[in-house]
Amino acid sequence: MGSSVLLISNKMDNKKTGLLIILALITFSLKAQLNQTKWKTTLHLENATEVYFEFGRDSLKVFVVADSSLLETNLYTEKGGELNILKVNGISNCEGMTGKYKFEIKNDQMVLTVVSDPCMDRAEVLEKAVITRL
């Protein structure tokens, strides 16, 4: 009788451990939706410009597709479907300003919606942008 109780207890512990591992993996994958990814879109700057976004661990670089020139370097954080972008250098007038955006990813397409952004240059070109994963 004692060995069957121990066996049931071990099975319960294994199920709990497995559940914790699954929850940890889901949490990690949700936190890192953008880390080490590339995305492509057309931004309406002075002219329509095809660009790609390159997300690193905490950096977001924006390149022109035609010649691979770097337009902007930013720092970013993501949490709970919200993306915070802080410009480091580049062509916009957004130095020191953090923009907050909601993002939604479906079928390898990301849509950004402005939550708040004191930098109108950035907000105007990113609002409702549809960005496709490369």
N, C-alpha and C positions, 0 to 999 in steps of 0.2 A: 504494500500500500504506500509506503514512504517513497519508493522509487517512482511510482506513477505520479505522485504529487510533484516531485522534483522535475520530472519530465515535462509536465504541464507548465510548471513555473519557468523552465528554460525556454519553452516554445513562446510563452508570453513575452519574455525578455527579448528574444530574437525578433518578434514582431514589432515591439517597441523600438528597438534599435534600428530595424529596417525602415520604420516610419520616420524616425528622426533623420536618418540619412536622406530619404526622399525629400523631406521638408527642407533640409539644408541645401540640397541641389536645386530645388525649385527657387528658393530664396536667392541663391547665388546667381542663377541664370536670369532672374528678373532684375537684379541689381546691375547686371553687366550686359544689358541689351545693346548698348552702343559701343562698348569697349572693343577696340580693334576691328571696327567695321568701316566700310567706305560706302558712300551714298552719292547719287548724281541727281542734279536738277538744273533748271534754267532759272537764273535770277534776273530780275529786271532792274539792272543798274542804269547807266546812261544808255546802254543798248542791252538787248537780251543776251545774256552771257551764260553759256553752259559751264557749270562748275561741278567739282566733286568735293564732298566733305570727308575728311579722314579723321576718325575718332581714335585717339590713343587712350592710354589709361586715364589721363585727366586733361588731355589737350585735344583741341578741335582745330584742324587746319583746313582752310578753304583754298582750293587750287582752281585755276582756269583750265578747262579740259584742252583747249586748242594748243596751248604752249606749256602747260604744267607750271605756269608761274604762280607763286604764292600770293593770294589776295589778303588773307587774314590769318592770324594766329590767336587762338582763344584758349582759355581754361574753361572747363565745364564740370558740372556735377549733374547726376541724374538720381532721382529718387521718386518712387511712386508715380511714375508717368509724368514727372515734371523735369524739365531740363533748364539748368541755370547756365548762362553763357556770360563770361567776362572777357572782353577784348584785351589782348596783350599788345598787338601791333597790327597794322594793316591800313587799308584804304578808307574805312569808315571813320566817323567822328565819335566813336563810342568809348574812348579811353576811360577806364575806371568805372564804367557803367555796367551793371549786371542786368541782363534781360532774363525774364522767367517765362518759359513756354511750356504748355502741355504738349505731349507728343503721343501719338497713337500709331502703332505699327500693325498693318494688316497686309498679308500677301506681299511681303517685301517692299511695301510702300509706307513711308512715314509722313504724317501730316503734322505740322506745327501750328499751334494756336497761341497767340500772345496772351499771357496772363498779365504781365506788366513789363514794360521796357522803357526806361527814360530816354533811350537812344532811338529816335524816329528813323534814322538811316537803316538800322538793322530791322526794326519792327516792320517797316513798310515792305521790305523785300522778303522777310521770312513768314509773315502772316499768311496762313493757309497754303504755304508752299508744299507741294507734293514731291517728296524726295524718294528716289528708288534705290534700293540696295544693289550694290555692284557685286 
